[in-house]
């Protein structure tokens, strides 16, 4: 059919204006046995910046999908060989995740019902205006955007709660870090965050994101050490159906879901060497290729990486590519360990106490001056993560376990201080002065309170300000 007599009109189509960023524009496959329709739709959509491929039959379309990643298919129902409806059913049975818009010159209510049952996103009758196709693609894109946001929200909700989303502390080291974040955040350059395990490198990455021009776009995080070396490529770039054993359906990667936003790659030093070269190519060319695919897709993602290793030493040892290291380390931020942050440890402990006590449904414990000194003096090899876990254990047991702070039993001079109470004096104080250990003072004090409560453990626990579980544990330790 000559193109000047096509049964639709493009005259009213809006002129091609500024096109969205390339990665947002969908890749469209047009499957129609009429060459004139294929050419006309291809030209109309390419003018709007969309990536278009064409096929004359369902069989040719299936061959294209084996080699390329496609977001959306415009499919004629009446095709030679296998019909569009039959192929649509097979597509969804095979796990195709994109939308399919059906077009047809002959439609009735039965055809519409069959199209919906087969999983069509839309059904458009010939003759049609290009505006109808463009609007249908726009609706599909909006659904895809919502699916992407839903994916990201599910990942965020799956992360353990109980922390805080701001960088806490007033030490000089944290003040310098905050100033660097403010300076680096607006830049589109990659950032490498260095620091020991547990210092809060992801918190710094999120701060960079929220203070950047991408703050309203996705923040997607991946711990490279938590994914097997065989699957991390598919996790990052996506894969086609059948690309490897177990790939029963096509899946988009984290670069896709992070489009327009920030991708945080934690423990970047764990990436296999072969994948390091592919990541370098993505950073330089801003294009990804799904595993098993031949088509490269443009992406717009800012990469922030983090490591607890000395990457320069890893480069010297041949375990990390020097070109990738220098590409990542355009900007480098060092997160100080907790032992270098002075009084920040007490402020963090109080913040964790408030957040976790609400989460666990238990009253907060008092952090007394002797306990503050013990917290500041502790070396914290596990950094902020270790402190948070210590506070959570203290809330569960009703007291701060001295052994976790590396203190001798006499490290906190009074059991009442350890449990958040002022000392009562009297016999307990005299016992301590006469050389009794802290454990002996603690036992004597608890037994005294228990006797005053007539042996009622629940009442004694309330008087002592600890949980019944803590009292029962002490009881078992003493063998009473």
Residue pairs with C-beta under 8 A, 6 or more apart in sequence:
1 34
1 35
1 36
1 37
2 36
3 36
3 39
3 40
6 36
6 37
6 40
6 127
7 105
7 126
7 127
8 40
8 126
8 127
8 128
8 129
8 130
9 127
9 129
9 130
10 40
10 44
10 129
10 130
12 129
12 131
13 44
13 129
13 130
13 131
13 134
14 131
16 47
16 48
16 49
19 25
19 48
19 49
20 49
21 260
21 298
21 300
22 49
22 51
22 298
22 300
23 259
23 260
23 297
23 298
23 299
23 300
24 141
24 259
24 260
25 48
25 49
25 50
25 51
26 50
26 51
26 71
26 72
26 137
26 140
26 141
26 144
27 50
27 51
27 52
27 53
27 68
27 69
27 70
27 71
27 72
27 295
27 297
28 45
28 50
28 51
28 52
28 53
28 70
28 71
28 72
28 73
28 74
28 137
29 52
29 53
29 54
29 55
29 61
29 64
29 65
29 68
29 70
29 72
29 73
29 74
30 37
30 38
30 41
30 42
30 45
30 52
30 53
30 54
30 55
30 73
30 74
31 54
31 55
31 56
31 57
31 58
31 60
31 61
31 73
31 74
31 75
31 76
31 79
31 84
31 87
32 38
32 41
32 54
32 56
32 74
32 75
32 76
32 79
32 103
33 56
33 57
33 76
33 78
33 79
33 80
34 76
35 56
37 76
38 54
38 56
39 54
41 52
41 74
41 130
41 133
42 52
42 54
44 130
44 133
44 134
45 52
45 133
45 134
45 137
46 52
48 134
50 137
53 64
53 68
53 70
55 61
55 63
55 64
57 79
57 80
57 81
57 82
58 79
58 81
58 82
58 83
58 84
58 86
58 87
59 81
59 82
61 73
61 75
61 87
62 87
64 70
65 96
65 240
66 240
67 293
67 294
67 295
68 293
68 294
68 295
69 238
69 240
69 250
69 290
69 293
69 295
69 297
70 98
71 98
71 99
71 144
72 98
72 99
72 100
72 101
72 137
72 140
73 91
73 98
73 99
73 100
73 101
74 100
74 101
74 103
74 133
75 84
75 87
75 88
75 100
75 101
75 102
75 103
76 84
76 102
76 103
76 104
77 83
77 84
77 85
77 102
77 103
77 104
77 106
77 107
77 111
77 115
78 84
78 104
78 105
78 106
79 87
84 102
84 104
85 102
85 114
85 115
85 118
88 100
88 102
88 115
88 118
88 119
88 120
89 118
89 119
91 100
91 119
92 118
92 119
94 241
94 249
95 241
95 248
95 249
95 250
96 241
96 249
96 250
97 249
97 250
97 251
97 252
99 121
99 122
99 140
99 143
99 144
100 119
100 120
100 121
101 120
101 121
101 122
101 123
101 124
101 133
101 136
101 137
101 140
102 115
102 120
102 122
102 123
102 124
103 123
103 124
103 125
103 126
103 128
104 111
104 123
104 124
104 125
104 126
105 125
105 126
107 123
107 125
111 123
112 123
115 123
116 123
121 136
121 139
121 140
121 143
122 136
122 139
122 140
124 132
124 133
124 136
148 218
148 256
148 257
148 259
149 218
151 257
152 218
152 219
152 220
152 257
155 220
155 221
161 359
162 352
162 355
162 356
162 359
162 388
162 392
163 203
163 352
163 355
163 388
164 351
164 355
165 203
165 206
166 207
167 174
167 177
167 178
167 181
167 200
167 203
167 204
167 207
168 174
168 344
168 347
168 348
168 351
169 341
169 344
169 347
169 348
170 343
170 344
170 347
171 336
171 340
171 341
171 342
171 343
171 344
173 336
173 340
173 341
174 336
174 341
174 344
177 204
177 333
177 334
177 335
177 336
180 333
181 204
181 207
181 208
181 211
181 333
182 211
184 191
184 208
184 331
184 333
185 207
185 208
185 209
185 211
185 212
186 211
186 212
186 213
187 212
187 331
188 302
189 302
189 330
189 331
190 283
190 302
190 303
190 304
190 305
190 327
190 328
190 329
190 330
190 331
191 205
191 208
191 304
191 305
191 328
191 330
191 331
191 332
191 333
192 268
192 305
192 306
192 307
192 311
192 328
192 329
192 330
192 331
192 332
192 333
193 201
193 204
193 205
193 304
193 305
193 306
193 307
193 332
193 333
193 334
193 335
194 306
194 307
194 308
194 311
194 332
194 333
194 334
194 335
195 201
195 306
195 308
195 334
195 335
195 336
195 337
196 308
196 337
196 383
197 308
197 382
197 383
197 385
198 382
198 383
198 384
198 385
198 386
199 335
199 336
199 337
199 338
199 383
199 384
200 335
200 383
200 384
201 266
201 306
201 308
201 335
202 221
202 264
202 266
202 306
204 306
204 333
204 335
205 219
205 221
205 262
205 264
205 266
205 304
205 306
206 219
206 264
208 262
208 304
209 215
209 219
209 261
209 262
209 264
209 304
210 219
212 262
212 302
214 260
214 261
214 262
214 302
217 259
217 260
217 261
217 262
218 257
218 258
218 259
218 260
218 261
218 262
219 258
219 261
219 262
219 264
220 254
220 257
220 258
220 261
220 262
220 263
220 264
221 263
221 264
221 266
222 232
222 235
222 236
222 254
222 263
222 264
222 265
222 266
223 266
223 267
224 232
224 265
224 266
224 267
224 268
224 269
224 270
224 271
225 266
225 267
225 270
226 267
227 235
229 272
229 275
230 244
232 271
232 272
232 275
233 275
233 278
233 291
234 243
234 244
234 247
234 251
234 253
234 290
234 291
235 253
235 254
236 253
236 254
236 255
236 275
236 279
236 288
237 253
237 255
237 278
237 282
237 288
237 289
237 290
237 291
238 250
238 251
238 252
238 253
238 255
238 256
238 288
238 290
238 291
239 247
239 250
239 251
239 253
239 290
239 291
239 292
239 293
240 247
240 250
240 290
240 291
240 292
240 293
241 247
241 248
241 249
241 250
241 292
242 292
243 290
243 291
243 292
243 293
244 291
244 292
247 291
247 292
250 290
252 290
253 288
253 290
254 263
255 263
255 282
255 288
255 299
255 301
256 288
256 297
256 299
258 301
259 299
259 300
259 301
260 300
260 301
261 301
261 302
262 301
262 302
262 303
262 304
263 301
263 302
263 303
263 304
264 304
264 305
264 306
265 271
265 303
265 304
265 305
265 306
266 305
266 306
267 306
267 307
267 308
268 305
268 306
268 307
268 311
268 328
269 307
269 308
269 309
269 311
269 314
269 319
269 320
271 279
273 319
273 320
273 321
276 320
276 321
276 324
277 321
277 324
279 324
280 321
280 323
280 324
280 327
282 288
282 299
283 303
283 324
283 327
283 328
284 327
286 298
286 299
286 300
286 301
287 296
287 297
287 298
287 299
288 296
288 297
288 299
289 295
289 296
289 297
290 297
303 328
305 328
311 320
311 325
311 329
312 325
314 320
314 325
315 321
315 322
315 325
337 380
337 383
338 344
338 345
338 348
338 380
338 383
338 384
338 386
338 387
339 378
339 379
339 380
342 376
343 376
345 375
345 376
345 378
345 380
345 387
346 367
346 372
346 375
346 376
348 384
348 387
348 388
349 367
349 375
349 387
349 391
350 367
352 387
352 388
352 391
352 392
353 364
353 365
353 367
353 391
353 395
354 364
356 388
356 391
356 392
356 395
357 363
357 364
357 395
360 392
360 395
360 396
362 395
362 396
362 398
362 467
363 465
364 395
365 394
365 395
365 398
365 399
365 400
365 419
365 420
366 420
366 421
367 375
367 420
368 417
368 418
368 420
370 412
370 413
370 414
370 417
371 400
371 412
371 417
371 418
374 402
374 405
374 407
374 411
374 412
375 387
375 405
378 405
378 406
379 406
380 386
380 387
382 389
390 400
390 401
390 404
390 405
393 401
393 404
394 400
394 401
396 467
396 469
397 466
397 467
397 469
397 470
397 473
398 419
398 461
398 465
398 466
398 467
398 469
398 470
399 418
399 419
399 420
399 466
399 470
400 412
400 418
402 408
402 409
402 411
402 412
402 418
405 411
409 437
409 438
409 439
410 437
410 438
412 418
412 438
413 432
413 438
414 423
414 432
414 438
414 441
415 428
415 438
415 441
415 442
415 445
416 422
416 423
416 424
416 445
417 423
419 464
419 465
419 466
420 465
421 464
421 465
423 429
424 445
427 444
427 448
428 441
428 444
428 445
428 448
431 440
431 441
431 444
432 438
432 441
436 444
442 474
443 474
443 478
446 460
446 464
446 471
446 474
449 460
449 463
449 464
450 456
450 457
450 460
452 460
452 463
453 459
453 460
453 463
457 468
457 471
457 472
457 475
458 468
460 471
461 467
461 468
461 470
461 471
464 471
